Amino acid sequence: MSKVAIIGSGSWGLTLAILLNEKGHQVSVLCRRLEKKIELETKRMDPKRIGEYKIPDSIRFTYEPQEIADSEYIVFAVPSQHLRDLLIRVAPKLNPSKIVSVIKGIEVKSHKTPSEILKEFFPSSYIAVLTGPSIAREVLKKIPTSVVVASENIDFAKEIQNLFHTGYFRVYYSSDVKGCELGGAVKNVIAIAAGILDGLGYGANTKGALIVRGAREMMRLGEKLGANPLTFSGLSGIGDLITTCFSPFSRNRIVGEAIAKGKKPEDVLKEMDMVAEGLETSHVILEIAQKVGVEVPVVEYVHKILNGEISPQEAINAILNRPPKPEFY
């Protein structure tokens, strides 16, 4: 049995806390807000994030980082844009040797991935990234799920694989941290486009084309940035992309669908009371792609829609009227 701390009490953080607790580990959850800690500690439920699932009494909630300082593993499960501010508060009180990031996104200001930010604060720690097609509510129901853990240290990747692996939560390992994190970030933007298609009433043909062309954007950009192109044909790439584009629980897809029906992104997020990473990530991905000279038309037009430069239908028309090209370029 290991001591594991989850930093972040959103749907994924709580789900992983429950999974690890069921495996017999001693789990603590560090909440970013004191009132959230008190609520979870008292009610042992969070219907908005994990439905009617009861949180076991053996999972401990805290607001004080020093109370998790003796954890063998620390898992970061917070929105990518909040990670740095959180680390400024908690890092001085922690000295973790083993870190896992389950964050999907890229920091707006620095263009850094979550693992790169974590490395800034904990330069001597082992760091792994756990990612892939994993809707929290399905994992809670023990619906078979497969993910991938990536680390530059392959032995550490295997260690984290064993930490999380169960009969219904199958974990593969990889050394391509860059590819796994990039796939997790780009797929959120493509999922907004998928939601827009749903909102406008398009069918499976259109969504299938979107997923494949979105995957090609992911692969082209990833290869240019030094990732392994094969990574994007795996769980962290096409696997996560398909799930996020089709799941009724996908926050980014939900936001896209609402935008297509005339709602503003910020209004949808208020109703959801959750974060949709693709909203922040779209212009970051576009900036990175333009800097390295990679075409990403789906990402570009999602960004234009979110900025109010173009309507969803106008964006679709513009993409469809692009000059014909070979399938792979």
FENQUIRA-V447073 format. One record per residue. N is the residue number from 0. PHI is phi in whole degrees, 0 to 359 (* if undefined). D_FIRST is the distance of its C-alpha to the first C-alpha in Angstrom with 1 decimal. Layout:
BEGIN
((N;PHI;D_FIRST) (N;PHI;D_FIRST))
END
This chain:
BEGIN
((0;*;0.0) (1;245;3.8) (2;272;7.0) (3;235;9.3) (4;248;13.0) (5;254;15.6) (6;260;19.1) (7;123;21.5) (8;243;21.9) (9;281;24.1) (10;299;23.7) (11;284;21.5) (12;299;19.2) (13;294;18.8) (14;297;18.5) (15;292;15.6) (16;298;13.9) (17;294;14.5) (18;300;13.4) (19;292;9.9) (20;297;9.8) (21;294;11.1) (22;279;8.4) (23;99;6.1) (24;278;4.9) (25;271;6.9) (26;248;10.0) (27;239;13.3) (28;240;16.6) (29;269;19.4) (30;271;22.7) (31;283;25.7) (32;237;28.1) (33;299;27.9) (34;295;29.6) (35;291;27.1) (36;300;24.3) (37;295;26.4) (38;297;27.2) (39;292;23.7) (40;295;22.6) (41;275;25.7) (42;274;26.3) (43;58;22.8) (44;210;24.8) (45;210;26.3) (46;304;29.0) (47;295;30.3) (48;256;27.2) (49;230;25.2) (50;66;27.9) (51;268;27.5) (52;293;23.7) (53;273;22.2) (54;277;19.2) (55;303;16.7) (56;296;17.2) (57;285;13.5) (58;275;13.8) (59;263;15.4) (60;250;18.5) (61;212;20.2) (62;244;23.2) (63;262;22.8) (64;300;21.2) (65;296;20.7) (66;283;18.2) (67;246;15.7) (68;296;16.8) (69;267;13.8) (70;289;11.5) (71;286;10.3) (72;234;11.5) (73;238;14.6) (74;252;16.0) (75;263;19.7) (76;224;21.2) (77;235;24.7) (78;302;28.2) (79;300;29.4) (80;284;32.4) (81;258;30.4) (82;298;27.8) (83;298;30.1) (84;299;31.1) (85;298;27.5) (86;296;26.7) (87;300;29.7) (88;280;28.4) (89;262;24.7) (90;303;24.7) (91;299;26.5) (92;257;23.6) (93;233;20.8) (94;217;20.2) (95;285;17.5) (96;265;17.0) (97;227;15.3) (98;235;17.0) (99;234;17.3) (100;256;20.5) (101;243;21.2) (102;267;24.6) (103;242;27.8) (104;166;30.9) (105;225;33.0) (106;295;34.1) (107;297;37.7) (108;290;39.0) (109;260;37.5) (110;64;36.9) (111;267;33.5) (112;280;30.4) (113;304;27.2) (114;294;25.7) (115;291;28.9) (116;293;28.8) (117;299;25.3) (118;295;26.5) (119;300;29.3) (120;273;27.1) (121;230;24.4) (122;296;26.4) (123;260;24.1) (124;275;20.8) (125;286;19.5) (126;231;20.3) (127;232;19.7) (128;239;21.4) (129;253;20.1) (130;208;23.2) (131;130;25.3) (132;285;26.8) (133;212;24.4) (134;287;26.1) (135;305;23.6) (136;294;25.2) (137;288;25.1) (138;295;21.4) (139;299;21.0) (140;276;23.3) (141;62;21.3) (142;287;24.4) (143;309;23.7) (144;222;23.1) (145;235;23.0) (146;226;22.2) (147;226;22.2) (148;247;20.2) (149;238;22.6) (150;208;22.4) (151;295;25.0) (152;262;22.6) (153;295;22.0) (154;295;19.2) (155;291;17.3) (156;301;18.3) (157;293;16.9) (158;296;13.5) (159;289;13.6) (160;304;15.0) (161;292;12.1) (162;297;9.8) (163;261;12.3) (164;297;14.1) (165;224;14.6) (166;294;17.8) (167;246;19.6) (168;241;18.3) (169;271;19.4) (170;244;18.8) (171;259;21.3) (172;234;21.5) (173;207;24.5) (174;252;25.9) (175;268;28.4) (176;296;26.9) (177;303;30.5) (178;296;31.2) (179;295;28.1) (180;288;28.6) (181;294;32.3) (182;302;32.0) (183;295;29.8) (184;279;32.4) (185;293;35.6) (186;299;34.6) (187;294;34.5) (188;289;38.2) (189;297;39.2) (190;295;37.6) (191;298;39.9) (192;298;42.8) (193;298;41.5) (194;296;41.6) (195;298;45.1) (196;299;46.2) (197;298;44.9) (198;294;46.7) (199;270;49.9) (200;85;49.8) (201;285;49.4) (202;255;48.2) (203;293;45.8) (204;303;48.1) (205;294;47.9) (206;292;44.1) (207;299;43.6) (208;295;45.9) (209;301;44.1) (210;298;40.7) (211;292;42.1) (212;291;44.2) (213;296;41.3) (214;297;39.1) (215;295;42.0) (216;298;42.0) (217;301;38.4) (218;293;39.0) (219;298;42.1) (220;293;40.6) (221;299;37.4) (222;298;39.4) (223;295;41.6) (224;269;38.7) (225;97;37.3) (226;278;34.7) (227;280;34.6) (228;303;36.8) (229;296;34.8) (230;303;31.8) (231;282;33.8) (232;268;34.5) (233;255;30.8) (234;295;28.1) (235;281;28.2) (236;254;32.0) (237;297;34.0) (238;299;31.1) (239;294;30.1) (240;298;33.8) (241;299;34.8) (242;300;32.1) (243;292;33.0) (244;282;36.7) (245;251;36.6) (246;293;33.9) (247;292;35.5) (248;264;32.4) (249;290;32.8) (250;296;33.7) (251;293;35.8) (252;295;37.7) (253;299;38.4) (254;298;39.8) (255;299;42.0) (256;297;43.3) (257;294;44.2) (258;299;46.0) (259;298;48.1) (260;266;49.1) (261;101;50.3) (262;275;47.5) (263;273;46.5) (264;307;43.0) (265;294;42.4) (266;290;43.5) (267;296;41.1) (268;295;38.1) (269;297;39.2) (270;295;39.3) (271;283;35.8) (272;56;34.3) (273;217;32.1) (274;257;32.4) (275;248;33.9) (276;300;33.2) (277;299;36.2) (278;297;38.7) (279;282;37.8) (280;280;37.1) (281;303;40.4) (282;285;42.6) (283;293;40.1) (284;301;39.9) (285;297;43.7) (286;298;44.2) (287;297;42.0) (288;297;43.8) (289;295;47.2) (290;296;46.5) (291;260;45.7) (292;75;48.4) (293;245;46.4) (294;285;47.8) (295;223;45.5) (296;300;47.9) (297;295;45.4) (298;300;43.5) (299;299;46.9) (300;284;48.3) (301;297;45.2) (302;300;45.5) (303;295;49.2) (304;297;48.6) (305;296;46.1) (306;276;48.6) (307;77;51.4) (308;280;53.4) (309;203;53.8) (310;277;53.3) (311;305;50.8) (312;292;53.7) (313;296;55.4) (314;295;52.3) (315;297;52.1) (316;299;55.8) (317;295;55.5) (318;294;52.7) (319;292;54.6) (320;263;57.8) (321;295;56.3) (322;302;58.3) (323;300;57.2) (324;222;55.0) (325;294;53.5) (326;297;50.2) (327;247;48.3) (328;217;49.4))
END
